[in-house]
Amino acid sequence: AIYGREATTPLVLMDTETEVKEQFISNYCDELEKTLKDVHRSIKTNIDVAQSKQKKGYDEHNDVDRSTELKEGDRVWLNNKAVPKGLSRKFHSPWTGPYVVIKRLGKVNYHIKPGPGNGKTRVVHRNRLKLDIRQPRIEETLFVDQPEKHNSRVELLPGEPVIHHGERLADAQLLPAEELIQLRRSNRNRRQPDRYQDYNLDELKIEDALN
């Protein structure tokens, strides 16, 4: 395909006798040109078939048309597979954010900006975005529009894990202080470790212990 003729290998030279054929330069050039055109035509056909097959396979597995349409103000996560310098790919999280959708550009592109603050905006493809479906944080739902009540219920400490995941404080049941079980020290007899069996710790004086 490169030179427009069949390759002559050592095996061919060993089995056949080399015959010198007289050929005009013009005929050789015409034959070479025809061979190269046939080769290029065949290669182009094979490339078109391969590209069509790859496009069909990509369209079948690509769900950008079936994915949820993002709206202005939606919080999304951005997929960034580039590993920062100095970090290992094993410990790199590809999802960054959250970002906020500013507007939709065309069919598959979105204009986004970082959620907190006024960061640099960017335009990315829909395939790199994932809708943030997290529920509001528990701290944001505590005692919302509820009057303060003074009673004998237990006071919540900051960071105390008394609410299950996804449960609001209004739905949680708080026990009165008098119903709480007080922790106490066990009264069982503890066995002395074997390495201390040769010593009577009760008769050991402080001076002996220091020496």
Secondary structure, DSSP 8 states (H G I E B T S, - for coil): --SSS----HHHHHHS--------HHHHHHHHHHHHHHHHHHHHHHHHHHHHHHHHHHHHH--TTTS----TT-EEEEE-----TT--GGG--SEEEEEEEEEEETTTEEEEEESSSS---EEEEGGGEEE------HHHHTTTT-----SSB----TT---S-TT--GGGS---BGGGS-------S-----GGGTTS-TTT--HHHHH-
